[in-house]
Amino acid sequence: QVELVESGGGLVQPGGSLRLSCAASGSNFNSYPMSWYRQAPGKQREWVATITSGSIKNYADPVKGRFTISRDNAKNTVSLQMNSLKPEDTAVYYCNRPVFPKFPWGQGTQVTVSS
């Protein structure tokens, strides 16, 4: 069973940057595509970005050009570098794989963009 632990969130001013990290337990991590998702208060969870096992990357339109997803298979981690943050990026951020069945969701990491 894979366990996911997200970290790196915090409070940042508009225009600032944060780097999120997702640590995954279990074997065969490098064979999975992985994604970042986010859920803002009162809204459904939405997809943010995906990286395949071959490091092909895709992004949702609202974050394209500002966020960068990456992975380190040796460390079983997936990261999300977030630049030029906007108040509308405020949400709890989660990682998981983009296919079913999903892994059990982690606790997420809160990102708040506010002046």
Backbone torsions as a table, in degrees:
resi	resn	phi	psi	omega
1	GLN	NA	127.2	179.8
2	VAL	-83.5	135.3	174.0
3	GLU	-113.0	134.5	-177.8
4	LEU	-113.9	132.2	179.0
5	VAL	-130.0	115.3	179.8
6	GLU	-95.9	148.0	178.8
7	SER	-155.2	169.5	174.0
8	GLY	104.8	-3.9	-179.9
9	GLY	-72.5	176.5	178.8
10	GLY	165.9	-169.0	178.5
11	LEU	-99.7	128.4	-178.8
12	VAL	-140.9	149.8	177.8
13	GLN	-77.9	155.0	175.4
14	PRO	-53.8	137.5	-176.4
15	GLY	90.2	-9.0	-178.9
16	GLY	-82.0	-175.2	-176.9
17	SER	-132.3	152.6	171.6
18	LEU	-144.8	154.1	174.5
19	ARG	-124.0	117.3	178.3
20	LEU	-94.5	150.9	178.5
21	SER	-132.3	145.5	177.3
22	CYS	-128.3	118.1	178.0
23	ALA	-101.2	129.6	-177.6
24	ALA	-117.4	128.7	174.5
25	SER	-85.8	169.5	175.9
26	GLY	96.5	166.7	-176.1
27	SER	-94.9	172.9	176.2
28	ASN	62.9	22.9	-178.6
29	PHE	-58.2	-39.3	-174.4
30	ASN	-69.7	-6.4	178.2
31	SER	-92.9	-6.3	-176.2
32	TYR	-99.1	137.6	161.9
33	PRO	-70.5	151.0	179.9
34	MET	-135.1	149.4	-177.4
35	SER	-132.7	159.4	167.0
36	TRP	-109.2	142.4	176.6
37	TYR	-129.5	165.4	174.3
38	ARG	-146.2	153.1	178.5
39	GLN	-135.8	114.7	177.1
40	ALA	-87.2	158.0	-179.9
41	PRO	-55.9	129.2	177.2
42	GLY	76.5	6.7	-178.4
43	LYS	-123.3	162.0	176.7
44	GLN	-75.5	155.9	175.2
45	ARG	-63.7	136.1	-179.4
46	GLU	-127.4	151.8	178.9
47	TRP	-75.1	141.4	-179.4
48	VAL	-113.8	-50.8	-175.7
49	ALA	-162.0	155.8	177.4
50	THR	-135.5	144.3	171.4
51	ILE	-129.0	129.3	-179.8
52	THR	-81.1	175.3	177.3
53	SER	-64.2	-24.1	177.1
54	GLY	-95.7	14.1	176.6
55	SER	66.2	27.6	168.3
56	ILE	-80.8	135.0	-171.1
57	LYS	-118.7	143.3	173.8
58	ASN	-136.8	148.2	-175.9
59	TYR	-133.5	148.6	171.3
60	ALA	-70.0	149.1	-175.5
61	ASP	-56.3	-39.8	-177.1
62	PRO	-63.5	-19.4	-176.5
63	VAL	-113.8	-4.8	-176.8
64	LYS	-59.7	132.5	-179.4
65	GLY	86.9	-11.1	-179.6
66	ARG	-115.5	-33.8	-177.9
67	PHE	-107.1	148.2	176.5
68	THR	-134.0	123.8	177.5
69	ILE	-96.9	144.3	178.4
70	SER	-149.4	167.5	179.2
71	ARG	-143.0	152.4	175.4
72	ASP	-128.0	97.4	-174.8
73	ASN	-66.8	-28.1	178.8
74	ALA	-67.0	-29.0	-178.9
75	LYS	-105.7	2.2	-178.1
76	ASN	54.7	46.0	179.9
77	THR	-128.8	151.2	171.9
78	VAL	-126.5	135.1	-177.2
79	SER	-120.4	158.6	175.3
80	LEU	-135.2	108.2	175.5
81	GLN	-86.9	121.3	-176.0
82	MET	-116.7	116.8	179.0
83	ASN	-116.0	164.7	178.0
84	SER	49.6	48.0	-175.2
85	LEU	-65.3	146.1	-179.0
86	LYS	-121.3	157.1	177.6
87	PRO	-55.8	-32.4	179.9
88	GLU	-72.1	-5.5	173.3
89	ASP	-83.4	-6.1	179.2
90	THR	-60.8	124.3	-177.1
91	ALA	-178.8	170.5	166.2
92	VAL	-90.8	129.3	-176.2
93	TYR	-105.0	135.4	-178.6
94	TYR	-128.8	154.6	170.0
95	CYS	-115.0	154.0	176.0
96	ASN	-174.3	171.8	176.8
97	ARG	-85.5	153.4	-172.0
98	PRO	-84.2	5.1	-177.8
99	VAL	-120.5	164.1	175.0
100	PHE	-95.9	147.2	-2.3
101	PRO	-76.0	141.9	176.1
102	LYS	-69.5	157.1	167.5
103	PHE	-73.6	161.7	172.1
104	PRO	-56.4	134.1	-178.3
105	TRP	-69.0	141.3	172.9
106	GLY	-78.4	-171.5	-178.1
107	GLN	-81.7	-13.7	-179.0
108	GLY	78.8	171.4	176.5
109	THR	-135.1	131.2	-173.6
110	GLN	-81.0	129.6	173.2
111	VAL	-117.7	123.0	178.7
112	THR	-123.1	122.6	179.9
113	VAL	-111.6	109.9	-174.7
114	SER	-158.8	147.9	176.0
115	SER	-94.3	NA	NA
